[in-house]
């Protein structure tokens, strides 16, 4: 049964990626290359790539989503910060602790700019991820 479950997951990821690619094509045609909706789709593609263990493609997707959000909203917008947080968590999972520190420190700065206090769940999560990264430097 485990093999079947793995096959089901793989098929689901393949189908997800197919839908993301179709959505991205439609979005680019109708909205242009710098619309915020593209960032959401590209970020989702990064999640699928990461689940498929295609880490280089995942990283490219997360960085592209960050670039689109920066172009659409600016680098101080909360959605830019959320994508930066996602990228930092990716680096923690990949054990690239120096890159994680850079992303998470910047994310924390942006969250504080948006008046998220230490009790906010995102701030607590960053603090935990920063501790992990610090412990491995």
C-alpha positions in Angstrom: 0.0 0.0 0.0 2.9 2.4 0.6 3.9 2.3 -3.0 0.4 3.1 -4.1 0.3 6.1 -1.7 3.6 7.3 -3.1 2.2 6.9 -6.7 -0.9 8.8 -5.7 1.1 11.7 -4.2 3.3 11.8 -7.3 0.3 11.9 -9.6 -1.3 14.6 -7.5 1.9 16.7 -7.6 2.1 16.2 -11.4 -1.5 17.3 -11.8 -0.9 20.3 -9.5 2.1 21.4 -11.6 0.1 21.0 -14.8 -2.6 23.3 -13.4 0.0 25.8 -12.1 1.7 26.0 -15.5 -1.7 26.5 -17.3 -2.6 29.2 -14.8 0.7 31.0 -15.2 0.4 31.0 -19.0 -3.1 32.5 -18.7 -2.0 35.0 -16.1 1.0 36.2 -18.1 -1.2 36.6 -21.2 -4.0 38.5 -19.4 -2.2 40.3 -16.6 1.4 40.8 -17.7 4.6 39.6 -16.1 4.5 41.7 -12.9 1.0 41.2 -11.5 0.8 40.0 -7.9 -1.3 36.9 -8.9 1.7 35.6 -10.8 3.7 35.6 -7.6 1.1 33.4 -5.9 1.1 30.9 -8.7 4.9 30.8 -9.0 5.2 30.4 -5.2 2.8 27.4 -5.4 5.0 25.9 -8.2 8.0 26.3 -5.8 6.1 24.3 -3.2 5.4 21.5 -5.7 9.0 21.5 -6.9 10.2 21.2 -3.3 7.8 18.3 -2.6 9.2 16.6 -5.7 12.7 17.2 -4.3 13.6 19.4 -7.3 15.3 21.9 -5.0 17.0 24.0 -7.7 13.7 24.6 -9.4 12.0 25.3 -6.1 14.6 27.9 -5.2 14.2 29.6 -8.7 10.4 29.7 -8.2 10.6 31.2 -4.7 13.1 33.9 -5.9 11.0 34.7 -8.9 7.9 35.0 -6.7 9.9 37.4 -4.5 11.0 39.4 -7.6 7.4 39.7 -8.9 6.1 40.8 -5.4 8.8 43.4 -5.1 8.0 44.8 -8.6 4.2 44.7 -7.9 4.1 45.9 -4.3 7.6 47.2 -3.3 10.1 45.7 -0.9 8.4 46.9 2.3 5.0 45.4 1.6 3.8 42.6 4.0 3.4 40.1 1.1 7.0 40.7 0.1 7.9 40.0 3.7 5.8 36.8 3.7 7.6 35.5 0.6 11.0 36.4 2.1 9.9 34.4 5.1 9.1 31.4 2.8 12.5 31.7 1.2 14.2 31.8 4.6 12.3 28.6 5.7 13.4 26.9 2.5 17.0 27.7 3.3 16.6 26.3 6.8 15.1 23.1 5.4 18.0 22.9 2.9 20.5 23.5 5.7 21.9 26.7 4.0 22.0 28.5 7.4 23.8 31.6 6.2 21.3 32.3 3.5 18.5 31.5 6.0 19.9 34.0 8.4 19.9 36.8 5.8 16.4 36.1 4.7 14.9 35.6 8.2 16.7 38.7 9.6 15.3 40.8 6.8 11.8 39.3 7.2 11.9 40.0 11.0 12.8 43.6 10.2 9.9 43.9 7.8 7.5 42.3 10.2 8.6 44.8 12.9 8.0 47.6 10.4 4.4 46.3 10.1 4.1 46.4 13.9 4.1 42.6 14.4 5.1 42.1 18.0 7.1 39.2 19.5 3.9 37.4 20.3 2.8 37.2 16.7 2.9 33.6 15.3 5.0 34.6 12.3 7.5 36.4 14.5 7.7 33.5 16.9 8.3 31.1 13.9 11.1 33.3 12.6 12.7 33.4 16.0 12.6 29.6 16.1 14.1 29.3 12.6 16.8 31.9 13.5 17.7 29.8 16.5 18.1 26.7 14.3 20.3 28.6 11.8 22.4 30.2 14.5 23.0 26.8 16.1 24.5 25.5 12.8 26.7 28.4 11.9 
